[in-house]
Amino acid sequence: MGLRIRTRFGDIRAELVVVLLLFVASGFVNTLDLQYRGYLNTFFLPVVLAGFFLGRLQAVATAGAAVTMVVWYAILHPTAFAAGATPMQKWVDIGIWGCFLILTAAALGYLYDYRQNAHAELTQAYNGVLQILSKFIDTADRYTEAHSVRVSQGATAIAREMRLSHSEVEDVRVAALLHDVGKVDVSLDVLRKAGDLTAEEWDEIQKHPEDGARMVQQVGGIMRNAVPLILYHHEKYEGTGYYRLRGEDIPLGSRIIAVADAFDAMTTHRSYSAAKSSDEAMGILRKDSGSHFDPKVVEALRKRATELPG
């Protein structure tokens, strides 16, 4: 319960908090010396930030609240914002100020909405490329068709159950989708071999996390956070994985992908093993909990198991 409350507070946008604090500060400043109408302009700062970070609706709402506050205060305090002007001139000035404040909010909000639409289109294209790439990865092995997509779905469900932030869930989703990208450099004969692998072939297979991490590292940008998750997704909780990391030293995203990867491997038919039921696979994961897998991640998968394919 405590973790959920902390997560909810963590999801509150920092920009909204800043806007609210600036709004309160502006209202307080305007009570310090009511003879100077110039103090009204302090309300432009929270309105500008609301328009830039939160959008047109929030910006206009902030401006409307500011105008309402000032008008109400001016009614209660007839000498407020006068500074030698006639009552009529004072209200004209307040009216002009209020109009400009609302227009500023609407204009900046429009720019925010335009930026968000452009970002949405870019995100759609980005996800499309990821889906195409994941299909390309899975074609290397006819027994793992759509494996990357299923692992990504499972890892995302686990990350959400563990109350990771939105950005952390996205990192896990992307890393899980690309966790096997390094296999494109592995020989098809090795990937599709039904029998036991030789020492040389096993060494080739073990290089795929490093190769995949290097490929994604070259892309950089928003995918850079996926690099360590891909690199260490074959680590075991007890420290006997590819790089001998253990326990909490293994990135949480890697521990999540390892569980989702194992679950999908066990519930999918392969040339060397028949598919197990979800209950059977879950039983094996729980048996290996604390040795191969992070117990907290296994428990999170158990809670979300009904949402997973397999």
Helices and strands as residue ranges (DSSP letters): H 2-10, H 14-29, G 37-43, H 44-53, H 56-76, H 87-138, G 142-144, H 147-161, H 166-177, G 181-185, H 188-191, H 199-206, H 208-219, G 221-226, H 227-231, G 247-249, H 252-266, H 278-287, H 295-304, G 305-307
